[in-house]
Structures are given as C-alpha cells and as structure tokens.
C-alpha cells in the first residue's frame, strides 16, 4: 500500500512533534510492507530523495521569504503534487494551513487527518485568526474521510462538536535509560540540582507562572529550553533576569535534551491547549518527576502519577515540600508502564496499520 505523509516540514526531524511522528512511524511502516513517501519543505536541510527507505519529495516552501503565508503555499504545492501520484492513502498531519486546499485532492483519494490540538484556543492568535482556525478545523473535519485524535480529550471534543468519530492514536516515545552525564557539563549543571522546562515560548504554556513559582527560591535553578525569539520570549528574557532563571535557548540535539530531562529534579509541563503533547510523553519516557498544568489533556495522560498546578502559588507550595525523585519512584515507574503500553512507536504504527487497512477496505 502506498502512503503519502504531508503537513510537516519533513524528515529527519529537525523541528517538532509532527516531524518526529512522521520520522518514527514511516520507518516502522516500511518494515511492515508499506511504501511511504514523506513531503519535505525545500527549507529542510536534508536534500536526498530517500531516507532510511522512505521516499522524500521536496516541495517549494517560501516561508523564509514571505512569512506565515509561505506555509499555505507549501501545503498547496504538496497537495497539487499528490494529484500526480497514485497513493492509496494520504495521511495529513494537522490542518491549519492545508484545509483550505482540501478541495484540490482527487475525489478518489482517501484522506486521513490527524487533528492535533484545538488550535483556535491558542492565546497568541488574534480574534480574526482564531475565527479562521475555527473555519479551517470545520473544513478539515468535513473534507477528511477519517480523523485521528491524539488524545481522549480531542476525541471527545470532535464527537461533541461535530458528531463525528475519530481513531485515538497518540504520540510515541522511546524509553531513555541513563544518558551520558557529562552532557550536563556544558551547561554547568549537576544531577538532580535543577528543574527543567522545555516548551515553545507561548502564553498558553504557562511559562511565566512557572518562573514566578521559582523566584522566591533562589537556590532552585529553573532551566528553560526553547526558542525565545518571539514577542513573548523577548518579554520573558528581559523581565526575568534572576540568577536561578536560566534561558538556554533552543536545543535540537536529542542526546542533550534527553540528558537534561533524565537528570533534572523536577520537570515542569505548562501546556494547557491541545492534545497529547510530545514533550510530555518524552519527559515520561526519560523518568522525570513531573509537575504539570492541571487540565484534561495532561491529566488524561499522567493520571495520578504527577503533581499539578493551576497558578504560581501552587508551585510555591510544591517547592516548599522539596520533592525528591527517590520518594516518588512509583510515579516514575507508572509513567514508564504507560509509555510501554500506550505511547510507544511500535504500538502506534500498528494502530495506523489497522486504520489504513480498514480505510482501504471500506473504499474498495
């Protein structure tokens, strides 16, 4: 069966969650007998036409020249190209900049869309953009043959709002065991002597609340990993210059990221919008003791195996308790068990295999 994966910047992953998803599942699906093609942005540094058996199609992406509008043109270029190929199924990861072009898919194409989070709720967007995103979400639901929800919360949302069924297929991660401690030396960090936050610098990720929770405790280092080069990031880095608040910028080296996670004392996850967040799953797979924003998406993944906060004062109270990993090894083990049972790439690939076969059978 021939599968095309669109909607990402491409593989190997050099950006984020959907790219990691495409990278991991494409290789596993090839091992299961599929022919997989992933569409890559022309801005992606990988320029060959194949990667680990996955076919790569590079399409023009003018985002570096014209900004966000370039994403829409890149998706348009990908969709137009699919019309010349005889794919059995097109797996669309996200819909934000592609749903307006869905009418260009051939009628006989089977379109499966991973709906990601509830994009229009993100506070960084103006009311006009939020209105457009609601429209794009509606288009994606209407024009897709099958929908994927990456969390039970998103699955319920789609059912309640649009009266449609979706397949619950989450994000995955690999269990990390004892990464190289010396990778901490570059940042002058010691094992279990710092807290960690990895996120995009957006208000809905509650970064400022987490920072405020640390300010009264100068002996507690908070390490923040993420690209601060946007308005909110500039505000945070200029406002909070305490010695214990350390902005490392964006880090894409997976070995370093995993070491930072594995050896941190506490891992803070402030995401409040969207479905199953990749960084949360990866933190669980690294054996982190997690403090998460209290919402249905995070609780749906972590259950009782984490601490929760709603505001900075909640973090104050947790910090006063001097939480230590060794006292909560049951939390960490339960999270490992959840990863192995539900959030591992092999399981996710088998779920996709079942969905693909069912979709193909239903469409003759």
C-alpha positions, 0 to 999 in steps of 0.5 A: 500500500502506498502512503503519502505523509504531508503537513510537516516540514519533513524528515529527519526531524529537525523541528517538532512533534509532527516531524518526529511522528512522521520520522518514527512511524514511516520507518516502522511502516516500511518494515511492515510492507508499506511504501511511504513517501514523506513531503519535505519543505525545500527549507529542510536541510536534508536534500536526498530523495530517500531516507532510511527507505522512505521516499522524500519529495521536496516541495517549494516552501517560501516561508523564509521569504514571505512569512506565515503565508509561505506555509499555505503555499507549501501545503498547496504545492504538496497537495497539487503534487499528490494529484500526480501520484497514485497513493492509496492513502494520504495521511495529513498531519494537522490542518491549519494551513492545508484545509483550505486546499482540501478541495484540490485532492482527487475525489478518489483519494482517501484522506486521513487527518490527524487533528492535533490540538484545538488550535483556535484556543491558542492565546497568541492568535488574534480574534480574526485568526482564531475565527479562521482556525475555527473555519479551517478545523470545520473544513478539515473535519468535513473534507477528511474521510477519517480523523485521528485524535491524539488524545481522549480529550480531542476525541471527545471534543470532535464527537461533541462538536461535530458528531463525528468519530475519530481513531485515538492514536497518540504520540510515541516515545522511546524509553531513555535509560541513563544518558551520558552525564557529562552532557550536563557539563556544558551547561554547568549543571549537576544531577538532580540540582535543577528543574527543567522546562522545555516548551515553545515560548507561548502564553498558553504554556504557562511559562511565566507562572512557572518562573514566578513559582521559582523566584522566591527560591533562589537556590532552585535553578529553573532551566528553560529550553526553547526558542525565545525569539518571539514577542513573548520570549523577548518579554520573558528574557528581559523581565526575568533576569534572576540568577536561578532563571536560566534561558538556554535557548533552543536545543535540537540535539536529542542526546542533550535534551534527553540528558537534561530531562533524565537528570533534572529534579523536577520537570515542569509541563505548562501546556494547557491547549491541545492534545497529547503533547510530545514533550510530555510523553518524552519527559515520561519516557526519560523518568522525570518527576513531573509537575504539570498544568492541571487540565484534561489533556495532561491529566488524561495522560499522567493520571495520578502519577504527577503533581499539578498546578493551576497558578504560581502559588501552587508551585510555591507550595510544591517547592516548599515540600522539596520533592525528591525523585527517590520518594516518588519512584512509583510515579516514575515507574507508572509513567514508564508502564504507560509509555510501554503500553500506550505511547510507544512507536511500535504500538502506534504504527500498528494502530495506523496499520489497522486504520489504513487497512480498514480505510482501504477496505471500506473504499474498495 
